[in-house]
Each structure stands twice: as C-alpha cells, then as structure tokens.
Amino acid sequence: MEAPVTRISSRSEVGENMTDRARRALLDMIQSRKILPGEILEERGLAKTLRLSRTPLRAALNLLEGEGLLERLSNRALRVVEVTIEDYLEIIYLRKLLDSVAAEQAADRIHPPDLLRLKQRIEKNLSRKKPSLEEHLTIDFELHDMIATATGNRLLRSVINDLHRRARLGKVERLPPRVLEAGKEHLAIIDALLKRDSGRARAAMLNHLDSVKRNLLTQLGSR
C-alpha cells in the first residue's frame, strides 16, 4: 500500500533505509560466499550489482567495517576479513556453548510451521543430484537464527548471529559430502525441536558443531 503524500520520508530517513538495505544485501553476499574472505570490494561494481547509489553503499560498508567484518587497507580499499584457523576454532567453541543452550531453550517455544518449512527445503536440497551449496548456507543461517530468536533473548541472538557470520569469513571449504552430512544434522536438530525434546535438541546441536570442527581438522590434516 502506498504511503500518503504527507508521509513522504525525509532525505535522512530515506538514506537510513537504503543504507539498511545495502548492509543486508552485503551481509547476504558474504553469508552465501558470493563475496569471499579476503576479497577486496570494488564500490562501483557493488553499486551496480545492488542497484544502489554510492552514498548508501558507502555508509553500509562503513557499518560493516565498524562491526569487524571488513577491514581497511593502507590504500583505503576495503576487503572482507579472513579469520584465522585459531579464530575459527574459538568461534566453534563459543558456538557450541551458546547454540546448544539456545536449542535447549527453543524446544518449548519455537514455531513448528516454520520448522516444517525449513525441513522441506532441506529435504528438497538433499534430494538433488548435486545439492546446492548456496541453498545449504542460506538454510544453515536461517535455522540457527530461528532457534536463537525463539529463546526470546535478543542479546543471545545477536551474539550467535555475529559468531555465525564470522565463521563464514574463514576459507573452510564446504565439500559436497559435508553439505549432505550437515543437511542430515540439521534435520536431526529440527526433528528434536518438533518433538519438544530439549535434551535431544541440545545434543543434536552439539553433534552438528562437533562435526563442523571435525571437518575443519580433517581439511587441515590433508594439507
């Protein structure tokens, strides 16, 4: 529905809204690894891709720099932060503590229809001859965010989402077998939540994150 003429946003309000849109779009690109860790960002190309003017895009880039997801180089260019292996292991450790508690708390509060929709998307992706990595990564974030949101603790959700985003800044490959394995782990978490079994939900989440850690260590051992 169109806003009344008298409610036309001010320049500052429009700028804020466009900045938010640009920030969300950039986060999505980082989340889905369309923008890779260590990649230098080209402002003109991003503005064209996102169909935004340079002003809100620049403001969004500054926000992400302030959040520690981008870093400024000596030539003033911005690039996506690349977390070290040590950082990644610390992130997994913290996620095991927080995501497992969130899963336990969410079991009695999460909305079953939302879970069922995610379950159908996972099953559809796993049924493909070659499961989509992009769809897997999108579902992965949505599931963890849905669980964190269901706890009702906004700070917990914020910290979990921040850790999840930072984990994507490591050059850890999601090999096809791992996508299949992780998808099955997600289904186990969802099934426990649908049954309102807080203990199983916590255990399934811990198993999932332990598997993420094993995948990382396996890759390191093969180098």
N, C-alpha and C positions, 0 to 999 in steps of 0.2 A: 504494500500500500504506500502511495506517495505521501511524503510529508507535506503539511500545509505550507504555503508560500511564506508565511510569517515565521516558520520554524527552520528556515534555511540556515545551515550551520555557518558559524563564523570561520574565517580563514584558519585560525589557530585550531579549532575543533576538527576541521577537515584534515589539516596537517597531521594531527594526532591519529585520526582514524586511518589515514593512508600509511602512516608510519607503522601502526599496529599490523596492518595488512602485510606490509613489506617484511616486517620481523617474522610473522607467522610463516610467510612463504619461504623465507631464507632458512628458517628452522626446519621446515618440511624437506627442503633440498638437502640439508645437512643430515637430517634423520634418515632419509632414503638413500644417502650417499651419492646423490646426483652431484653434490659438491663434496669432494674428497678431503680427508685430513691432509693438511699441508698445502692445499691448493690456494694459489693467490687469486683474489677476487678482482674481477675487472668490472668496474662500476657501470660503464656504458653498456656492456653486454648484458649485465644483470637487469638494468633498467629496461632494456628492450625485451628480454625474456619475460619479465614480470609485468610489462606494460605499465610501468610507473615512471614518474618524473624523478630526476636525480635527487631532489630535495628530501622527500620522504625516505627514499632508499638510503641516502647518506645518513639520515637520522637513525634508521633501523640498524645500519652497520655499526654506528657508534654505540647503540644499545647492546648489541651482541659483543662488541669489544669490551664494554663495561662488565658484561656477565662472564667474561673469561672464555668465550667460545671462539673469538677471533683475536689475533694479535697484530700489532702494528710493527712493520719492519722499518729499518733505518731510512729507506727511501719513501716512507709514508704509506706504502702499499699495505693492504690488509690481507692476511691469509688465515685459513681455518687452523685452529690449534690442533696439534697432533699429540695425543697423550702418550707417555712412555709405557713400557711394559709394567714398570713398577707402579705407575699411576693406575693402570688398568686393573692390576691385581688388588690394589687398595679400594678401587671403586667396587669391584666384585665383593670384597669383604664387607663393605658398608651396605651394599645392596642385599646381601644375604641377611644382615641384621634387620634392615628396615622393610624390605619387600616381604619377608616371611611373617613379620608382625602384621603388616598390612593385610596379607592374605588371611591370616587367622581372624583378624577383626572384621574383615569384609564378608566373611562367610554368612553372617546373620543379617547383613544389610544390603548386599549387592542386588541389583535388579535382574531377575532371571531372564526376561526377554532380551536384554542387551547381551547377556552372556550367550544365549542361544544363537543370536545373530552372528556373533563372533565365531562361535563353534562352526556354524555353517560355512562361513568364509574360509576358516582353516581347512575344513574337510574338502571344500571345493579346490583350494590351492594344492593340497596334498594329492588330490586325485589326478592332477595334471601329469602328463608325461615328464615335463620339466617344471616343477613348482617355481612360481615367481618369487625371486628374492625381494623385489620391491614390495610386493604384497605382504610377504612374510614380515619384513621390517616394519611396515605400517601397522599390521595386526599386533606385533610384539609391543610397540609403544602403546597402542590403544588398550590392550589388555592390562598392562601394568598401571596405566593411568586410571583405568576404570576401577581397578582394585584399590588404588590409593585414594581415589575420590570417594569410594564407598565407606572409607574409615571415618569420614567427616572431619578429619584433621587436615586443615589447609596447609599448615607448615610441613607436615609429613609428606603430603602430595607434592609440594614444591621441591623438597629435597630429593625425593625419589625421582621425579622427572628430570631434575638437574643432573643427577648421577647417571640416569639413563642416556641423556643427551651426550654427556661427557664420554660415556663408554663408546659411543659411535665415533669418537674422534681418534680412536686407535685403529691402526691398519691391520685389523684382525679379519681375515677372510671368512666369509660365510660360505663354505663349500656346500654343494648340493646335498651330500649326506647329512650335514649338520642342519640344513633347513628342514629336512624330513624329521630328524630327531627332535629338533626344537619344536616343530609343529605338534608332534605327539606329546611332548612335555606340556605344551600349552593346553592341549585337550585334557590332560590329566588334572591340571590346575582347575580348569573350567568345570570338569565333572565333580570334583570335590566341592567347589563352591555351589554348584547346583544342588548338591545333596546337603548343603548347610553343614558340612563336616569341617570344622575349623582346624582340627588336628591334621586331617589329610590335606587340607589346603596348604597349611604351613609346610608340611613335609614335601608336597609336590613342588612348591616354590623353591625350597632348599635344594631339592634334587635337580631342578631346572638350572639354578645358578651354579651348582657344583659341576654340572655338565658343561656350562659355558666356560668355567675355569679349566676343566679338563681339555676342552677343545683348544684353548689358548696354549696350554702347556704342551699339548701334542704338536701343535704347529711350531712352537719354539724348538722342540726336540728334533724336528725334521729339517731344521735349517742347517 
